[in-house]
Amino acid sequence: MKTLLLVAATALLAGTALAQNLPAAKVPAAVQAAFKAKFPALKAVTWEKEGADYEAGFKQNGKTMSAVLTPAGVLQETETDMPTAQLPAAVRATLARDYKAYQVKEAAAIVKADGRTVYEAEVSKGGKAQDVLFTADGKVVTQ
C-alpha cells in the first residue's frame, strides 16, 4: 500500500512539474491570438496548462498577473497578485475571524469573464496550503 501511494504521489508530482512550463509552440494559435489581442504590448509571457485551459503569466505595470484562456481563446479570468494588506477590509476581517489559526501566504484579485471580482487568499496550516475565494464584502465563495 505504501508503495502504491508513493508511486501515485510521484506520478502526481511529475505531472504537475510537466504542466508548469509549457513552450509557446504548444499553446494553440487561438489562445495566443486572443491573449495578444487583450495584452498587445506584452513580450515576456510564460505559459502553463491549467486543466483544459491555458494560463499566461506576465508582469504588467509592475504587477505580477496571469490570464486563463480556454483552448478556443476565450478569456476566463485575469488574476493580479497583491499584498494581503491590500485585500478589502471585509476580507481581512473574515480571514482574522475564521482563519486565525492559518497563515496567509499570498493574495490576489481575480476578475472573472463576466466582470465579477473575487479575492483569493492562500492560507496554510500545518504545512498544508489552500486557496480561499472571497467577495469584496468578505463572504467565502464556493465554486
N, C-alpha and C positions, 0 to 999 in steps of 0.2 A: 504494500500500500504506500509506504514512504517513497519507494522508487517511482511509482506511478505519479505521485504528487510532485516529486522532483522533476520528472520528465515533463509534466504538464506545465509547471512553473517555468522551466527553461524554455519551452516552446512559446509560451506567452511572452516572456521577455524578449526572445529572439524576434518574434513577430512585431512587437512594439518597437524594437530597435530598428527593424527594417522599415517600418512605417514612418519613422521620424523624419528622415531626409528623403525627399522624392525629387529626382532630377527633373528639371523643367521639361525635358523632352518626353517625360512620361505623363505630363499633365495634358488633358485633352485641349485641342485648339479652341473649342468653345469656352472653356474655363479661362484660358489665358486671354482671349479676346475680351470677354466680359470684365475680367479684372483690369486690363489695360484701359478699357473704356471708363471705368469707375475711378481708377487711380493712374491717369496717364503719365504723370511726372516721375513715378517710382521706377528705379532701376534695380535696386538690391532687394530681391524677394526670395524667400525660402519657401519651399512647398512641402506639405505633409498630406497624408491621406487621413481623413477623419471619418471612419465608417465608409460609407459610399461616396462621401463628399470630399472636397479638396480644400485645404486650408493654406492660405498665403500669409506668411509672417513678414512684417516690414516695419520700418520706422517712418513716421510722418510728423513733421513739425516737432521733432524731438521726442515724440511719444512712441512707445512700443505698441504695435497694433497687429491685428490679424483679421482676415476676412474668410468666411466659409462660403463656398460656392458648390452647387450641385454639378454633376457631370455635364449637364446641359448648359451650365454657365449662369444659373440663377443665383443671385446673391441671397444667402440665408441670413447672415448677420455679420456685423463688424464688432470687434472687441478692442477696447483701449485700456491698457494697464494703467493703474493709478495707485498712489499711496493710500493705505487704508484710512488715513486721516481725512481723505477727500470723499469717502463714502458719505451719502446723505446721513444727516443726524439720526433719523429714524432707523436706518440700517445699523449704524453703530450702536444705537440703544438696544436693538434686538440682539445683536452679537454679544453685548455686555451682559444682557439678562439671560438669554437662552443658551449661549455658547461660552459662558465664563470659564469653564474647565478646559477650553480649547485655546490654542494659539492661532491667531490669524496670520497667515503667511503672505498671501497676496490678495489683491483686489483688482477688479476691472468693471468697466461699464460696457454693457453689451446692448447694441442697437439691433433689434430684430428686423426682418424684412418688412414687417407691417408698421414699423416706426416706433414700436414699444421699446422702452429702455428698461433693462433689468440690471441689477448689480450682482456681481459674483464675488464671493469671499472664499478663499481656500483656507479651511480650518484644519488643524491637526491636533490629535490627542494620542499619546502613546505610540507615536511614530506612524499612525495611520492618518492620511490626509483625505479630505473630501471637499468637493465644491458645493457651496450652498448659494442658491439664487434668491434675490430679494426684489420686491417692488420698491419704489422710492419711499413709500410710507412704512417700510420695514417688515412687510409681510413676506413670509417664505413662499417661494414659487415652487409648485410641484410640476414636474414635467410629465 
